[in-house]
Amino acid sequence: MYLDAVLAFVVAMAVAAALTPVAARFARRLGALAMPSERGLATRSTPLLGGLAILVGVLVAAAIWMPATIKLPRTVGTRGSGGTVDTWGLMAGAVLIALVGAIDDARDLPPLGKLIGQIAAGVIAVDAGASGILAPMIKAANAMTQAIAMIETRAALDALDRRVTSSFARPHQCTMGRPATGERK
């Protein structure tokens, strides 16, 4: 099993490496180039679309080694099976998001166009069973977000409490940013 994963990685990497120069030539023909800017690291124009070479490498390796479906184990706290993932459905979502990215590189999609493509790719992946894979991570991210929100709310309330308490405890010193009478700023 581990050998298959290593071989799949090596094949995907080799295909991507072989196709990267082809993708670079294609990008130059299309004018899909990243130009030097103050925020970038490039000192000359750099071809985009390398993600397409990576995508083809992944698809080749997937065609050789990836099963059509994956049965997920039941997660703690749930009933029934963990579900089934249609791996080619996941690949369809990956292809769509890679194409949206390539089109954006070549033609600068408007934000709404990118968002529609991202939502469509997400819907395809979730429909293929990605939610079964992602459910534990989503639950953990949700719990972490709630914890951070509670911590930040507590910190904000604490800061507000200190400000309000200090104003009421010493009303003669509450100057709303101005020096109190007789004091110099």
Secondary structure per residue as TSV (DSSP state, phi and psi in degrees):
chain	resnum	aa	ss	phi	psi
A	1	M	-	360.0	-48.7
A	2	Y	H	-66.4	-34.6
A	3	L	H	-63.3	-39.5
A	4	D	H	-60.7	-41.2
A	5	A	H	-64.7	-41.3
A	6	V	H	-65.4	-45.1
A	7	L	H	-62.7	-41.4
A	8	A	H	-61.3	-43.0
A	9	F	H	-61.6	-46.5
A	10	V	H	-63.3	-43.2
A	11	V	H	-64.8	-45.6
A	12	A	H	-60.2	-42.4
A	13	M	H	-65.6	-42.5
A	14	A	H	-65.7	-43.2
A	15	V	H	-64.1	-44.8
A	16	A	H	-62.3	-41.9
A	17	A	H	-64.7	-39.8
A	18	A	H	-68.8	-33.9
A	19	L	H	-89.5	-12.5
A	20	T	H	-59.8	-45.1
A	21	P	H	-62.4	-34.4
A	22	V	H	-65.4	-43.9
A	23	A	H	-63.7	-36.7
A	24	A	H	-65.2	-43.3
A	25	R	H	-63.8	-42.5
A	26	F	H	-61.0	-42.8
A	27	A	H	-63.2	-41.1
A	28	R	H	-63.6	-41.1
A	29	R	H	-62.0	-38.7
A	30	L	H	-80.1	-16.4
A	31	G	T	82.1	20.1
A	32	A	-	-86.2	81.3
A	33	L	E	-127.0	141.3
A	34	A	E	-90.4	122.4
A	35	M	-	-90.1	152.1
A	36	P	-	-58.9	140.9
A	37	S	-	-148.0	170.1
A	38	E	S	-62.5	-33.0
A	39	R	S	-84.8	-19.9
A	40	G	S	-91.7	171.2
A	41	L	-	-99.7	-17.6
A	42	A	-	-70.6	142.1
A	43	T	S	-101.3	-8.0
A	44	R	S	-144.6	169.5
A	45	S	-	-61.9	139.6
A	46	T	E	-124.0	127.2
A	47	P	E	-67.4	142.2
A	48	L	-	-97.5	-164.7
A	49	L	-	75.8	10.6
A	50	G	H	-63.0	-23.9
A	51	G	H	-61.0	-28.9
A	52	L	H	-66.6	-38.0
A	53	A	H	-64.8	-40.6
A	54	I	H	-64.8	-43.1
A	55	L	H	-59.1	-45.2
A	56	V	H	-63.1	-41.1
A	57	G	H	-59.7	-43.7
A	58	V	H	-65.1	-42.6
A	59	L	H	-65.0	-38.7
A	60	V	H	-63.5	-48.2
A	61	A	H	-62.9	-39.3
A	62	A	H	-64.4	-40.2
A	63	A	H	-62.6	-31.4
A	64	I	H	-83.7	-45.0
A	65	W	H	-113.7	-16.9
A	66	M	-	-84.6	132.5
A	67	P	-	-71.3	157.8
A	68	A	S	-68.1	-32.5
A	69	T	E	-137.7	155.6
A	70	I	E	-128.4	125.8
A	71	K	E	-86.4	122.7
A	72	L	-	-88.0	142.4
A	73	P	-	-72.5	155.6
A	74	R	-	-67.8	136.5
A	75	T	-	-91.4	156.9
A	76	V	T	-60.4	134.8
A	77	G	T	86.9	4.9
A	78	T	-	-117.5	162.0
A	79	R	-	-107.2	154.3
A	80	G	S	77.4	-165.3
A	81	S	-	-79.5	167.7
A	82	G	-	-80.3	-7.1
A	83	G	-	98.4	178.8
A	84	T	E	-126.9	139.9
A	85	V	E	-109.1	126.9
A	86	D	E	-85.1	100.7
A	87	T	H	-64.8	-30.5
A	88	W	H	-73.6	-25.8
A	89	G	H	-65.4	-41.3
A	90	L	H	-61.1	-41.7
A	91	M	H	-64.2	-36.1
A	92	A	H	-61.9	-41.9
A	93	G	H	-62.9	-39.7
A	94	A	H	-65.1	-41.4
A	95	V	H	-62.5	-45.1
A	96	L	H	-62.3	-45.9
A	97	I	H	-68.1	-33.1
A	98	A	H	-67.0	-39.4
A	99	L	H	-67.2	-39.9
A	100	V	H	-60.5	-44.0
A	101	G	H	-63.1	-40.9
A	102	A	H	-66.5	-42.6
A	103	I	H	-63.6	-40.4
A	104	D	H	-63.5	-40.0
A	105	D	H	-62.4	-41.1
A	106	A	H	-80.6	-34.8
A	107	R	H	-130.0	6.2
A	108	D	-	50.6	79.7
A	109	L	-	-63.3	145.2
A	110	P	-	-69.1	157.4
A	111	P	H	-53.0	-39.6
A	112	L	H	-64.5	-38.9
A	113	G	H	-63.3	-42.0
A	114	K	H	-64.2	-43.6
A	115	L	H	-61.7	-43.3
A	116	I	H	-61.9	-43.3
A	117	G	H	-63.0	-41.5
A	118	Q	H	-66.1	-41.9
A	119	I	H	-64.2	-44.4
A	120	A	H	-61.1	-44.1
A	121	A	H	-63.4	-40.3
A	122	G	H	-64.4	-41.0
A	123	V	H	-63.2	-42.9
A	124	I	H	-61.5	-46.3
A	125	A	H	-65.2	-42.3
A	126	V	I	-66.8	-41.3
A	127	D	I	-61.7	-30.7
A	128	A	I	-78.0	-8.0
A	129	G	I	113.4	7.4
A	130	A	I	-60.9	-26.8
A	131	S	H	-63.4	-31.4
A	132	G	H	-66.8	-35.7
A	133	I	H	-74.4	-41.0
A	134	L	H	-85.4	-16.2
A	135	A	H	-52.0	-49.1
A	136	P	H	-62.1	-38.0
A	137	M	H	-68.8	-38.4
A	138	I	H	-65.5	-42.7
A	139	K	H	-61.1	-43.2
A	140	A	H	-65.8	-43.1
A	141	A	H	-64.2	-39.7
A	142	N	H	-63.9	-45.3
A	143	A	H	-62.8	-41.3
A	144	M	H	-65.2	-41.9
A	145	T	H	-61.7	-43.6
A	146	Q	H	-64.1	-40.9
A	147	A	H	-63.2	-44.5
A	148	I	H	-63.8	-41.4
A	149	A	H	-61.7	-41.8
A	150	M	H	-65.6	-40.9
A	151	I	H	-63.6	-45.5
A	152	E	H	-67.3	-38.3
A	153	T	H	-63.0	-44.2
A	154	R	H	-61.4	-42.7
A	155	A	H	-65.1	-41.9
A	156	A	H	-65.1	-43.2
A	157	L	H	-64.9	-38.1
A	158	D	H	-63.1	-44.7
A	159	A	H	-63.8	-42.4
A	160	L	H	-64.5	-41.6
A	161	D	H	-61.0	-43.8
A	162	R	H	-62.0	-41.9
A	163	R	H	-66.4	-46.4
A	164	V	H	-66.8	-45.6
A	165	T	H	-61.3	-43.2
A	166	S	H	-66.8	-32.2
A	167	S	H	-70.0	-41.2
A	168	F	H	-77.7	-32.4
A	169	A	H	-70.9	-32.4
A	170	R	-	-131.5	67.8
A	171	P	G	-59.6	-28.8
A	172	H	G	-68.7	-16.9
A	173	Q	G	-100.2	-4.6
A	174	C	-	-76.0	105.7
A	175	T	-	-115.7	-0.3
A	176	M	T	52.8	41.5
A	177	G	T	91.9	-6.2
A	178	R	S	-102.6	152.5
A	179	P	-	-62.1	141.4
A	180	A	-	-66.8	159.0
A	181	T	T	-54.9	129.5
A	182	G	T	87.1	-8.4
A	183	E	-	-100.8	152.9
A	184	R	-	-107.6	146.6
A	185	K	-	-87.4	360.0
